């Protein structure tokens, strides 16, 4: 069977590799079509914002995996809609199952552990964008126009995340003994998700008709604070006494004047100043999946 994976970041690559390892035909599409060779995976350059182009690529596919990420974090409100709309249109026209990779932003400020089925109540720009994407896909699913499912993950760890991760971006600093500065309260409990587990959940959800029409949370390990994760990553790179810190709100505000990404991070800094916990028991039970052992998560994250 043929599968189309949109987006060649860590999740897209892992998804393509799992599918190819299962003997499936896989096209991994990205803006450039470039990247390391993956056994059994065809790379293709594709404009993911063009519904006609995506539809052509999706023709004959059993599933279309939206593993995309807009180029500019500070322009989600303008860059995400055409990508999401094109993927939804292509799935509807081709008959492929639409499997979307997402995060927890749509829920808004949680009052406890986030669970599937709770309302998408975000009031911030990024959260509303993600909520609207799923609302459109779910409406199309409920109308019988498409088969859709969404997989939500917490902060990424694992192979290939590197500079794109909240804590993995600090590994080079930890390795040289410099002060690793993150954002928010380093001692708040958080859920962390390995990108390999995201990929495994995407594939499981795509191939299980009973899973369609709802949100699933990726099986993830027990909560750990940023300080705990950074300390474990530091040990992996030979630093057993890391210097850790966090940007003050004033520093974030000043840096945000010049660095768009930090300005956007300041807008969601509340996510890092209170518990940010995701319950993933439903997916573990439904798909028979367990999270990657934590020691493996930390080791691969340090190599990223």
LINGI-V585745 format. One record per pair of residues at least 24 apart in sequence whose ideal C-beta (glycine too) atoms are under 7 Angstrom apart, sorted by the first residue. I is the first residue (numbers start at 0). J is the second residue. Records with the same first field share a line. If there is no record, write none. Layout:
I->J / J
This chain:
0->24 / 61
1->59 / 60 / 61
2->60 / 61 / 62 / 64
3->28 / 56 / 57 / 60 / 63 / 64 / 95
4->28 / 64 / 66
5->47 / 63 / 64 / 65 / 66 / 67 / 86
6->66 / 67 / 68
7->34
8->66 / 68
9->155 / 157 / 158 / 159 / 160 / 194
10->66 / 100 / 194 / 197 / 198
11->66
12->37 / 159
13->194 / 195 / 198
14->64 / 66 / 198 / 201 / 202
15->40
16->40
17->198 / 199 / 202
18->202
26->56
28->56
47->82 / 85
48->81 / 82 / 85
49->85
50->84 / 85 / 88 / 89
53->85 / 86 / 89
54->88 / 89 / 92 / 93
57->89 / 90 / 93 / 95
58->93
60->93 / 95
61->95 / 96
62->95 / 96 / 98 / 205
63->89 / 90 / 95 / 97 / 98
64->98 / 201 / 205
65->97 / 98 / 99 / 100
66->100
72->260 / 263
73->259 / 260 / 262 / 263
75->124 / 125 / 128
76->124 / 128
79->128 / 132
83->132
87->135 / 136 / 139 / 145
90->145
91->139 / 144 / 145
96->146 / 205 / 211
97->136 / 145 / 146 / 147
98->148 / 150 / 201 / 204 / 205
99->136 / 149
100->150 / 197 / 201
101->129 / 133 / 149 / 150 / 151
102->129 / 151 / 152
103->151 / 153 / 277
104->129
105->129 / 130 / 133
108->269
112->276 / 277 / 278
113->276 / 277 / 278
114->278
115->213 / 214 / 215 / 216 / 281
123->266 / 267
125->267
133->214
140->211 / 212
146->211
147->211 / 212
148->204 / 210 / 211 / 212 / 213 / 215
149->214
150->197 / 200 / 201 / 204 / 215 / 217
151->214 / 216 / 217
152->192 / 197 / 217
153->189 / 190 / 191 / 192 / 219 / 277
154->189 / 191 / 192
155->192 / 194
156->191 / 192 / 193 / 296 / 300
157->193 / 194 / 195 / 296 / 299 / 300
158->194 / 299 / 302 / 303
159->194 / 303
160->194 / 300 / 303
161->303
166->225 / 228 / 229 / 232
167->300 / 303
169->229
170->232 / 236 / 301 / 303
173->229 / 232 / 233 / 236 / 238 / 241
174->236 / 238
176->238
178->242 / 244
179->229 / 241 / 242 / 243
180->244 / 245 / 246
181->225 / 245
182->245 / 246 / 251 / 264 / 268 / 271
183->245 / 268 / 271 / 272
184->271 / 272
185->224 / 225 / 226 / 243 / 245
186->224 / 226
187->224 / 271 / 272 / 273 / 274 / 275
188->222 / 224 / 274 / 276
189->222 / 223 / 224 / 225 / 275
190->219 / 222 / 275 / 276 / 277
191->219 / 220 / 223 / 228
192->217 / 219
193->290 / 291 / 296
195->291
196->290 / 291
199->288
200->282 / 286 / 288
203->286 / 288
210->285
215->281 / 282
216->277 / 278 / 279 / 281 / 282
217->279 / 282
218->279 / 282 / 283 / 288 / 289 / 290
219->277 / 279 / 290
220->290 / 293 / 296
222->276
231->297
232->297 / 300 / 301
235->297 / 298 / 301
236->301
